[in-house]
Amino acid sequence: MPKVQGRRRFLQKSAALAGLAVAPASVVLGSPAAAPNALPLVQGDGTVDDVNSTEAVLYGRRSPYANTLRRLEGSMNPDSATPRPNPTRQGAKTPLGELTGIITPSSLHYTTQHFYGIPTIDPASHRLMIHGLVERPLIFSVDELKRLPFVSRIYFIECIGNRPNPQGRTVADTHGRAACSEWTGVPLSVLLNETGVKAGAKWILAEGGDGGKHGKSVPLPKALDDCIVAYAQNGEAVRPDQGFPLRLVVPGMEGIYQVKWLRRIKVVDQPYLTFQESSRFLHEDPKTQLDSYEFGPKSVITYPSGSQRLNGRGTYNISGLAWSGAGVVRKVEVSTDGGKTYKDAQIAGQVFPKAFTRFYYPWNWDGEEAVIQSRCLDEKDQMQPSEEEFAKYWGWTRQQMYQASNTTMGHCNWIQAWKINRSGDVTNGLPPVAITITDMHEDHR
């Protein structure tokens, strides 16, 4: 029998066994009336858009069956998600439990609440000024920046407000203030070398074009290392709530340093005590001082995680994300017995420094109650701590640790556990704590 005929017979037989129609439905690029089976797409603002419309062709629309959305900001307790005081724009968390891979779609990248709103900036008139302790103060247009040497690099951005907690219902509740994108732009070192840095310069002060003129100080060695003046995110222009037309990307450091709507960089000899600086630089505890802005190792299981469900016993891939501001994630371990024992997880794909790393662990669930969690090791040999280890480091009780604000305590990277009951339902695996956990009211970017 010829091979072609044998293959055709196999395909026909397979289609018949599966009960599938061998003829595909027609694809019609026309009006909804011409395609009665086409489904309208409901937008986030309540309007309806057709997947066959001209607008959908010009800028793609996802399937109406793919409906992942960001989670609106509010209290960490999902049952009392009240908005923050006097918001001018709500923030939203990354739906980590519904995503795959390491890249966060731009439209699902977390955005924090901005008390001064999000400015509408014409890139043709926007300028970036670099001045201060430099030989040649310069002003760049966006077009001029795009004519300079550029890089495209994958980095995570995380808000200091990200913290595991026993009240979070989903992984978005506990870790949704983190995301990972490919950022494209001019290395800040190129711009600083062009202006020429004077002797005595030790810091830069970056300022945004929002109503509050958000500013943050960054050590000069960091600015000359891997910082980027980014004009693109995931292959297109940076979104308005991510800083259009220019955003400073400071890899591995707190999200508040990634100044949006970047308009000015001043080279200085010391950190400036801006409104946002005072919560850190003026604190007495040396553990939160100038050398503590690099995020330590962190990981979290995203599947199965809170509010998800396993459909019966069998083999599943426990999957999650790991990252560190110190660089590369060297190893991820998974426990299925509440941390009593750990086994090495598999790394899915290439590992990038200061970026999300996707991991998975094949697991045969026997239908009994289980507590799953992960931990990771970074290239500085820093191991992600347990809840108990983190509290011991700060000399606090568990209740004190959960009551403290992140700006007082630092980076909250202890292990988050998930509990799977016999019905397959997944809930928060951290023991309850008898305090009220509320979000901080600072603008954390």
C-alpha positions in Angstrom: 0.0 0.0 0.0 1.4 3.5 -0.9 2.4 5.5 2.2 0.2 8.4 1.2 -2.9 6.2 1.0 -2.1 4.6 4.3 -1.7 8.0 6.0 -5.0 9.2 4.5 -6.8 6.1 5.7 -5.3 6.6 9.2 -6.5 10.2 9.4 -10.0 9.3 8.2 -10.2 6.5 10.7 -9.0 8.8 13.5 -11.5 11.5 12.6 -14.4 8.9 12.6 -13.4 7.5 15.9 -13.2 10.9 17.5 -16.6 11.9 16.1 -15.1 14.9 14.3 -16.1 16.5 11.1 -13.3 16.2 8.5 -14.4 19.4 6.7 -13.3 22.6 8.6 -15.8 25.4 9.0 -15.4 28.3 6.6 -13.5 31.4 7.7 -15.3 34.6 6.9 -13.7 38.0 7.1 -16.9 40.0 6.9 -19.8 41.2 8.9 -21.3 39.2 11.9 -24.3 38.4 9.7 -22.0 36.6 7.2 -20.7 34.4 10.0 -23.6 33.5 12.3 -21.4 31.3 14.5 -19.0 34.1 15.3 -19.1 35.2 18.9 -18.9 38.8 20.0 -16.1 39.8 22.2 -17.0 41.7 25.4 -14.4 44.3 26.3 -13.3 45.3 29.8 -15.3 48.5 29.5 -18.5 46.6 28.7 -18.5 47.3 25.0 -18.9 44.6 22.4 -16.4 44.0 19.6 -16.6 41.4 16.9 -13.6 39.2 16.3 -14.2 39.6 12.5 -14.4 43.4 12.6 -11.9 45.6 10.8 -10.6 46.9 14.1 -9.9 43.3 15.2 -7.9 42.7 12.0 -5.9 45.9 12.5 -5.1 45.1 16.1 -5.7 41.5 17.1 -8.3 40.3 19.5 -8.1 37.2 21.6 -10.7 34.4 21.5 -14.0 35.1 23.4 -13.2 31.9 25.2 -9.9 33.4 26.5 -11.1 35.8 29.2 -8.2 36.2 31.6 -8.2 39.6 33.3 -6.2 41.4 35.8 -7.5 41.4 39.4 -8.5 44.8 40.8 -6.5 46.1 43.7 -8.0 46.4 47.1 -7.6 44.7 50.5 -5.5 41.5 50.6 -8.6 39.9 51.9 -10.7 39.1 48.8 -13.9 39.1 50.8 -13.5 42.8 51.7 -11.8 44.3 48.7 -12.5 47.9 49.4 -10.7 50.5 47.2 -7.9 52.5 48.6 -8.4 56.1 49.8 -9.3 58.6 47.1 -8.1 56.7 44.1 -7.8 58.5 40.8 -7.1 55.2 39.0 -7.5 51.7 40.3 -4.6 49.3 40.4 -4.7 45.7 39.2 -2.7 42.6 39.9 -1.2 40.1 37.4 -3.3 36.9 37.1 -0.3 34.7 37.6 -2.4 31.5 38.2 -3.9 31.8 34.6 -0.7 32.5 32.7 1.9 30.2 31.1 5.5 30.7 30.2 7.6 33.5 31.6 6.4 36.6 29.7 3.5 38.5 31.1 1.2 40.0 28.3 1.5 43.8 28.4 -2.3 44.1 29.0 -2.0 41.8 32.0 1.1 43.3 33.6 0.2 44.5 37.1 -0.4 48.2 37.6 -0.5 50.0 40.9 -2.8 52.8 41.9 -1.6 56.2 40.9 -2.9 59.0 43.0 -2.2 61.5 40.3 -3.7 59.5 37.5 -2.0 58.4 34.3 -0.8 61.2 32.0 -1.6 61.3 28.3 1.8 62.2 26.7 2.4 63.0 23.1 5.7 61.3 22.2 6.5 63.9 19.6 6.7 66.6 22.2 8.1 64.5 25.1 11.7 65.1 26.2 14.3 63.4 28.5 16.7 65.8 30.1 20.0 64.6 31.7 21.8 67.2 33.8 23.5 67.7 37.2 27.0 66.5 37.7 27.7 66.0 34.0 30.1 67.6 31.5 27.4 68.1 28.8 23.8 68.4 29.9 21.6 67.0 27.1 18.0 66.8 26.1 16.7 63.9 24.0 13.5 63.5 22.1 11.9 60.1 21.9 12.9 59.9 18.2 16.5 60.7 19.0 16.6 58.0 21.6 15.3 55.5 19.1 18.3 56.3 16.9 20.8 55.3 19.5 22.1 51.8 20.2 19.5 49.7 22.0 19.0 46.4 23.8 16.1 44.0 24.3 16.2 42.1 27.6 13.8 40.1 29.7 13.3 41.4 33.3 10.8 41.1 36.0 9.3 44.0 37.8 7.9 43.5 41.3 6.3 45.9 43.8 7.7 45.8 47.3 4.0 45.3 48.4 4.1 41.8 47.0 3.9 39.4 50.0 2.7 35.9 50.8 -0.2 35.9 53.3 -2.6 33.4 54.8 -5.7 35.4 53.7 -5.0 35.5 50.0 -7.4 33.4 48.1 -5.5 33.2 44.8 -1.9 33.5 43.7 -2.9 36.9 42.3 -3.8 37.9 45.9 -0.4 36.9 47.2 2.0 37.5 44.4 0.1 39.5 41.7 2.2 42.6 42.1 4.9 41.0 39.9 5.3 40.6 36.1 7.9 39.9 33.5 8.4 41.5 30.1 10.8 42.0 27.3 12.0 45.6 27.6 13.5 47.4 24.6 15.4 50.7 24.9 18.6 52.5 25.3 21.0 51.4 28.0 21.2 54.3 30.5 25.0 53.8 30.5 25.0 55.0 26.8 23.3 58.2 27.8 25.4 58.9 30.8 28.6 58.2 28.8 27.4 60.7 26.2 26.8 63.4 28.8 30.0 62.6 30.7 29.8 62.0 34.5 31.8 64.3 36.7 34.0 63.3 39.6 32.0 63.1 42.8 28.9 61.7 41.2 27.5 58.8 43.1 23.7 58.7 42.4 21.1 59.6 39.9 17.7 61.0 40.6 15.0 59.8 38.1 11.8 61.8 37.8 8.5 61.0 36.1 6.1 63.2 34.2 3.1 62.3 36.3 1.2 64.9 38.3 3.1 64.0 41.5 6.5 64.1 39.7 7.5 60.7 41.2 11.2 60.6 41.8 13.6 57.9 43.0 17.4 57.8 43.7 19.4 55.0 42.1 23.1 54.3 42.9 25.3 55.4 40.0 27.1 51.9 39.7 23.6 50.4 39.2 22.7 53.1 36.7 25.8 52.3 34.7 25.3 48.5 34.9 22.0 47.2 33.4 19.4 50.0 33.6 17.4 50.7 30.5 15.4 53.8 29.3 12.7 51.6 27.7 10.3 52.7 25.0 9.0 49.3 24.1 7.5 46.4 26.1 6.9 42.9 24.5 7.5 44.2 21.0 5.2 47.3 21.1 5.2 50.7 22.6 5.2 50.7 26.4 1.5 50.9 27.6 0.3 54.2 29.2 -0.1 52.5 32.6 3.5 51.2 32.3 5.0 54.6 31.5 4.5 55.6 27.8 6.5 56.9 26.1 9.6 56.2 28.3 10.1 54.1 31.4 13.2 53.5 33.5 13.9 49.8 34.0 16.1 49.0 37.0 16.5 45.2 36.9 16.2 43.3 40.2 15.2 46.3 42.3 11.9 47.3 43.7 9.2 48.4 41.3 9.1 51.9 42.8 12.5 52.5 41.2 11.2 51.8 37.7 10.2 55.4 37.2 7.3 55.8 34.6 6.8 58.6 32.1 10.5 59.3 32.5 11.3 63.0 31.9 14.4 63.9 33.8 17.6 62.3 35.2 19.8 64.3 37.5 23.3 63.1 38.4 24.0 63.8 42.0 26.4 63.1 44.9 23.9 61.7 47.3 20.3 60.2 47.4 17.6 62.7 47.5 14.9 62.4 50.1 11.8 62.6 47.9 8.4 61.7 49.2 8.9 58.0 48.3 12.5 57.9 49.6 11.6 58.8 53.2 10.0 55.5 53.9 13.3 53.7 53.4 16.3 56.0 53.9 15.0 57.5 57.1 14.4 54.1 58.8 16.7 53.2 61.7 17.0 49.5 61.0 20.1 48.8 58.9 18.5 45.8 57.3 16.3 48.2 55.3 19.1 50.6 54.3 20.9 51.4 51.1 22.2 47.9 50.2 18.9 46.1 50.6 17.0 47.1 47.4 17.9 44.0 45.4 15.1 41.4 45.7 16.1 38.1 47.2 15.1 34.7 45.8 11.3 34.1 45.5 9.1 31.4 44.0 5.5 30.4 44.0 3.4 27.6 42.6 0.9 28.9 40.2 -0.8 25.6 39.4 -2.4 24.1 41.3 -2.9 27.2 43.4 -5.7 28.9 45.4 -9.2 28.7 43.9 -8.1 26.1 41.4 -9.2 22.4 41.4 -7.8 19.0 40.5 -10.2 16.8 38.7 -9.5 13.5 40.3 -6.4 11.6 41.3 -3.7 11.1 38.7 -0.6 12.7 37.3 -0.3 16.5 37.2 2.5 19.0 36.5 2.9 21.2 39.5 4.1 24.5 37.9 5.2 27.9 39.0 7.6 30.8 38.8 10.9 31.6 40.4 12.9 34.8 40.3 15.6 36.8 42.1 17.0 40.3 41.9 20.5 38.8 42.4 20.5 37.3 38.9 19.9 33.7 37.7 17.8 31.2 39.5 20.0 28.2 40.0 17.6 25.6 41.3 13.9 25.2 42.3 12.6 22.6 44.7 9.1 21.4 45.3 7.5 19.9 48.4 4.3 17.9 48.4 4.3 17.2 52.1 4.2 20.7 53.6 8.0 21.3 53.6 9.1 18.1 55.3 11.0 17.0 52.1 11.9 18.7 48.9 12.7 17.4 45.4 14.3 19.1 42.4 11.9 20.7 39.9 12.5 20.8 36.2 13.3 24.2 34.5 11.2 24.9 31.5 13.3 26.7 28.9 16.2 29.1 29.1 17.0 30.8 32.4 17.5 34.6 32.2 19.0 36.8 35.0 16.5 38.9 36.9 13.6 37.4 35.1 10.8 34.9 35.7 11.9 31.3 35.5 9.2 28.7 34.8 9.5 25.4 36.6 7.4 22.2 36.8 7.4 19.0 38.8 5.5 15.9 37.6 3.4 14.7 40.6 1.0 11.7 41.0 -1.8 12.8 43.3 -3.2 9.9 45.2 -6.4 11.8 46.2 -5.4 12.4 49.8 -5.0 15.8 51.4 -1.6 17.5 50.5 0.2 20.7 51.1 2.4 21.9 48.2 5.1 24.6 48.1 8.3 25.6 46.4 11.6 27.3 47.2 14.4 28.4 45.0 18.2 29.1 45.1 19.8 32.0 43.2 23.3 32.5 41.9 24.5 34.1 45.1 23.6 30.8 46.9 20.7 32.5 48.7 17.9 30.1 49.5 14.3 31.3 49.7 13.4 31.3 53.4 10.5 29.7 55.2 8.0 31.8 57.0 9.6 30.7 60.3 13.1 31.6 59.1 12.0 35.0 57.8 10.3 35.9 61.2 13.4 34.7 63.1 15.7 36.9 61.0 13.7 40.0 61.9 13.2 38.9 65.5 9.4 39.0 65.3 6.6 36.7 66.1 4.5 35.5 63.2 1.7 38.0 64.1 4.2 40.9 64.2 5.6 39.9 60.9 2.2 39.9 59.1 1.3 43.2 60.8 4.4 45.1 59.8 4.4 47.1 56.6 6.7 46.1 53.8 8.7 49.3 53.9 9.5 48.6 57.5 10.3 44.9 56.9 11.9 44.7 53.5 11.3 42.2 50.8 8.7 39.5 51.8 10.0 36.4 50.0 9.0 33.6 52.4 7.4 30.4 51.1 3.7 30.4 50.1 2.0 27.0 50.6 -1.2 25.7 49.0 -3.5 23.0 50.5 -5.3 20.5 48.3 -8.2 18.7 50.0 -9.6 15.3 49.0 -12.2 16.8 46.7 -9.3 18.5 44.7 -10.1 22.0 45.8 -7.0 24.2 46.4 -6.9 26.8 49.2 -4.3 28.9 51.0 -1.9 26.5 52.9 -0.5 29.0 55.4 -2.1 28.7 58.8 -4.5 31.5 59.8 -3.1 34.5 61.7 -5.2 36.5 64.2 -4.5 40.0 62.7 -6.1 42.2 60.1 -4.0 42.4 57.0 -4.5 45.5 54.8 -2.7 46.8 51.8 -0.3 49.7 52.2 -1.5 53.0 50.9 1.7 54.1 49.3 2.0 54.4 45.5 4.3 51.4 44.9 4.4 51.3 41.1 
